């Protein structure tokens, strides 16, 4: 990599870090962090464990989706090896800027040990993200209508559902053509894993003793997930909380409870991802070679 490219990369990451810090600073000024801590101190541990469980299940489903896309690239990765690789990627995403660091590691390792082509592996990562965003969009629209009288768009909003899938289909057809035969399978896995995340968020709300009006909080949860896809912060940190808070103010929801949900989901996801550190010291592909 040229020196100028490195400077540009580091400058961009530094700018993202600044945006994340400013966003978090703004959010903390708008809420009572003491009240957020109070929400945590009175949380039901059983529901939090359930939330952690469903986040773990969603990670496994995401790994299975990855395996489906890797098959198209000719990578020849067993389901178990794929899950190890996926978990390793989740761990790297915690520390490498931009939230795509783990994807970069997986692209490198699969090409190194399978030599199936960097472009094919990048395509596998991209198609997973696209199908995931479409699934999030579908669930967000459904929650939009479940959430009650705050929304006034009416029935035309439902038309977004088929258009979302058509958009997804044409993206694959014209830019990721090799993955077109598995478009339905990828979308199915994406819907399943996002539904697991929805249940996880619901369990977190229940742990905070919030049993009414949960659809509004879940709507904000998925809407903020779309915001984190924008490459303007480090791993979406700050952007998620800012969208959550702005949405909570618009929908007259509890600001502190909204931020507590966002931060707790992040903390539980981090806890699941930390398990991937095992594969840093015992690399999946090298262990595979040692068994041969």
Steps between C-alpha positions, in 0.01 A plus 500: 500500500632845405581752773230735367243217516598421859468867598158516335387180676619611844354848451162351409503270802600790725212706360259214571633479855443874547140467373440207738637693798294810417185291455548321833580831671178654362290200608642507855414872527139427406434229756549425867767231505416441866151394392651264242706342778184473709331311216796260494508454877135389508520278190374142511805276454298211358371706208851635436635144478220420256599805294861382499382155385303636205789725395716188499243315288487791255880481468482130417234567237715776355786252479277252313407775256869567446560133428232508230668794325846342530376187325436709191863617502629142502669547838414144620466590869331260741212640711706469820808668352276774361351572845849524650600741223183703551557524876858611439366773268256619767786538745709702254202725431526619860845647447552571131353835384188529291323180600631320191836396642373150572379464142844600374664236720264233369559599138877477556495167683261323263698610197829401669389148584252432217641728226155551353546869418489818707223655286275198553548518876435873506181428307398245764542762771312765303205278416461409867488867595253588225262216590532597866410862435199399293379273780544783752304727266213251474475455878526877555205563266287236674585645842419846363139395452474296819622796703170686505360843431827694491543415131288657230629372167218248457472191282735617217791431733434128463603533135855547622518131590494358144714789376762422762524142383506606135785737581686214667434270204626751241811584705592133487405465136713789377783522754524163677369271231664179623293520821164545323407127519511517881326837543197344674717290734713796600193709568343218702806467726511880536136513608551221753805660661334842514193346664732350762642847558148636530424242770830587671405870507157405632660298781716800592191721517327243719806492724450875547137428602371662182205287386283763327571699185789271414430517124606866493831419667555206265427722201767744616736211563482383138486851355821584685657181360453646151678816614802300620548370146608849395883521510516819705598364842720224646289186480179704523579609856336834569281497190284223649449685827438836331228356274350318798485819705361718220238237427408468867446876521281495187288209625485628859676194638723478805839635394699316764326169434571536127871560556510220759360259238750611236801477732394168657456336160846624405649367825338156462610482135852589609490223759405246232768631265775479764482123477669530162829582672557124535539472122757781498736274693382178334433604137223287343681419174827408672318263734343346193846445347634343819230235490596391151 
